[in-house]
Amino acid sequence: MMPHPLTRRRGVLVVVLLGWVAGAACQREPVDRAVLNAWLTCVECTDGELDSVQALARRAPATVDTLQKDLLQGPSPFQRDQLTVQMQTSYQRLATYNANDPTSDSLGFSQAEFVARYLGNVVMIYQGRAAYGLGAIGGIRARQALDSALQFSPDSFPPNVWAQIHFARDSLIGP
C-alpha cells in the first residue's frame, strides 16, 4: 500500500527541517561583537567583561579570530571615525571653557594634536586588551594568534602593546 502523497510530503519536510536544524547546530555561533567591545573599551573593567569574553570563546571559537584581528588592526575605521568626532567635540568644549575662563592658560596644542594623542591612546588600550583577552582564553588557537603577532616587528605596535603581547603569550601554559 502506497503512503498518501500528503504524508510523504510531510515526511520529506520533516527530514529537510531536521537536516537544516542539525546543520545549523554544527555551524559556529557568530561572535557577539557587543561582548568583545565591552571588554576592549571598558574603563574600570569590573563588570565581568573578561569573563564574558572567555565564555563567548567557549561557545564561539571564532572569538579568537576576531580578537586576533582586533590586536593587529585596532578599532575599525567606523569606530575610529566615531572616536574622532567625540574627541573633536571634547576639544571644542575644552577650548570654549578655557576661552571663557580668564584664569586658564591656552590649551597649548591644536585640535589635530589632541585627537591624534587620545586616539592613539584608545587604539593602544584596545590592542592591549585584545592581546590580554587572547591570553585569558588560552588554547592552541589563541597561542597561534599571539605567535603570529610576535612575527611582526616590535615597531609595528606601541611598546606597551608589544609588552602585553609577550605577557599574554608567556602566561599561556605549554609551548
matplotlib code that plots the C-alpha trace (Angstrom):
import matplotlib.pyplot as plt

x = [0.0, 1.4, 1.5, -0.8, 1.0, 0.4, 2.0, 5.1, 5.4, 5.2, 7.9, 10.2, 9.5, 10.4, 13.7, 14.6, 13.9, 15.9, 18.8, 18.6, 18.5, 21.4, 23.4, 22.7, 23.8, 27.1, 27.9, 29.9, 27.9, 28.6, 30.9, 28.9, 30.7, 29.0, 30.7, 34.1, 33.5, 32.5, 35.9, 38.0, 36.6, 35.8, 37.2, 37.1, 36.6, 34.9, 31.6, 32.9, 33.8, 36.8, 34.7, 32.1, 34.8, 36.1, 32.5, 31.9, 35.1, 33.9, 30.7, 32.0, 35.6, 35.7, 36.2, 39.9, 40.0, 38.1, 40.4, 43.4, 42.1, 41.5, 45.0, 46.6, 44.3, 42.8, 39.4, 37.5, 37.6, 33.9, 34.9, 37.9, 35.6, 33.2, 36.1, 37.5, 34.2, 33.9, 37.4, 36.9, 33.7, 35.7, 38.4, 35.9, 34.3, 37.6, 38.7, 35.4, 35.8, 39.4, 38.4, 35.7, 37.9, 40.2, 42.4, 43.2, 46.1, 45.7, 45.4, 48.9, 48.0, 45.8, 42.7, 44.6, 47.3, 44.6, 42.7, 45.9, 47.2, 44.0, 43.0, 46.4, 45.8, 42.5, 44.0, 46.8, 44.4, 42.2, 45.1, 46.5, 43.1, 42.8, 46.2, 45.2, 41.9, 43.7, 45.9, 42.9, 41.1, 44.2, 44.4, 46.3, 44.4, 45.0, 48.7, 48.9, 47.2, 49.7, 52.6, 51.5, 51.5, 55.0, 56.2, 55.8, 58.5, 58.3, 57.9, 54.5, 53.0, 53.3, 55.9, 53.3, 51.2, 54.3, 54.9, 51.3, 51.5, 54.6, 53.0, 49.8, 51.9, 54.2, 51.2, 49.9, 50.9, 52.8, 54.9]
y = [0.0, 3.4, 6.2, 9.1, 11.9, 14.4, 12.1, 11.7, 15.5, 15.9, 13.2, 15.0, 18.3, 16.8, 15.3, 18.6, 20.6, 18.1, 18.4, 22.2, 22.2, 19.7, 21.8, 25.0, 23.3, 22.3, 25.8, 28.1, 30.5, 34.1, 36.2, 38.6, 41.9, 43.7, 41.3, 42.0, 45.7, 45.8, 44.2, 46.2, 49.6, 49.2, 51.8, 50.1, 46.6, 45.4, 44.1, 40.7, 41.8, 39.4, 36.6, 37.2, 37.1, 33.8, 32.4, 33.7, 31.9, 28.6, 28.7, 30.7, 29.6, 32.5, 34.8, 34.1, 35.1, 38.3, 39.2, 38.5, 40.9, 43.5, 43.0, 43.5, 46.3, 48.0, 49.6, 49.5, 52.6, 53.3, 53.1, 55.4, 57.9, 57.9, 58.4, 61.2, 63.1, 62.6, 63.9, 66.9, 67.7, 67.3, 69.6, 72.2, 72.2, 72.4, 75.3, 77.1, 76.6, 77.9, 80.9, 81.9, 81.3, 84.3, 82.3, 79.5, 79.3, 78.4, 74.7, 74.6, 72.1, 72.0, 70.0, 67.7, 67.1, 66.4, 64.0, 62.2, 61.8, 60.5, 58.4, 56.8, 56.0, 54.4, 52.2, 51.2, 50.2, 48.3, 46.3, 45.6, 44.3, 42.1, 40.5, 40.1, 38.5, 36.0, 35.1, 34.7, 32.5, 30.3, 27.2, 26.4, 28.9, 31.8, 30.8, 30.8, 34.2, 35.7, 34.0, 35.5, 39.0, 38.3, 37.7, 41.4, 43.9, 45.4, 48.8, 47.6, 48.1, 50.7, 49.5, 48.7, 46.7, 44.7, 44.0, 43.0, 40.5, 39.0, 38.9, 37.2, 34.7, 33.9, 33.4, 30.5, 27.1, 24.9, 25.6]
z = [0.0, -1.0, 1.6, 0.9, -1.1, 1.7, 4.3, 2.0, 1.6, 5.4, 5.8, 3.3, 5.1, 8.4, 7.0, 5.4, 8.6, 10.7, 8.3, 8.5, 12.3, 12.5, 10.0, 11.9, 15.2, 13.6, 12.5, 14.7, 16.7, 15.5, 17.6, 19.8, 18.9, 21.8, 24.3, 22.7, 22.5, 26.2, 27.0, 24.5, 25.6, 29.3, 31.6, 35.0, 33.7, 36.9, 35.4, 34.3, 30.8, 30.5, 32.0, 29.3, 26.6, 27.9, 28.0, 24.4, 23.2, 24.7, 22.6, 19.6, 18.6, 16.0, 19.0, 18.8, 15.1, 15.9, 18.8, 16.6, 14.0, 16.8, 18.1, 14.7, 13.3, 16.4, 16.2, 12.9, 10.6, 11.7, 15.3, 14.7, 12.9, 15.8, 18.3, 16.2, 16.3, 20.0, 20.6, 18.3, 20.3, 23.6, 22.3, 21.3, 24.7, 26.4, 24.2, 24.8, 28.6, 28.5, 26.4, 28.9, 32.0, 32.5, 34.9, 32.4, 30.1, 26.4, 25.6, 24.2, 21.4, 18.4, 17.9, 15.5, 18.1, 20.8, 18.6, 17.5, 21.0, 22.5, 19.5, 19.8, 23.4, 22.7, 19.9, 22.3, 25.0, 22.5, 21.1, 24.5, 25.7, 22.6, 23.5, 27.1, 26.1, 23.9, 26.8, 29.1, 26.5, 26.1, 24.0, 20.8, 18.6, 21.0, 21.2, 17.4, 17.2, 19.7, 18.0, 14.7, 16.2, 17.5, 13.9, 13.3, 14.0, 17.5, 15.8, 14.5, 17.9, 20.7, 23.2, 25.9, 23.4, 22.4, 26.1, 26.5, 23.6, 25.2, 28.6, 27.2, 25.3, 28.2, 30.5, 28.4, 29.6, 27.2, 24.1]

ax = plt.figure().add_subplot(projection="3d")
ax.plot(x, y, z, "-o")
ax.set_aspect("equal")
plt.show()
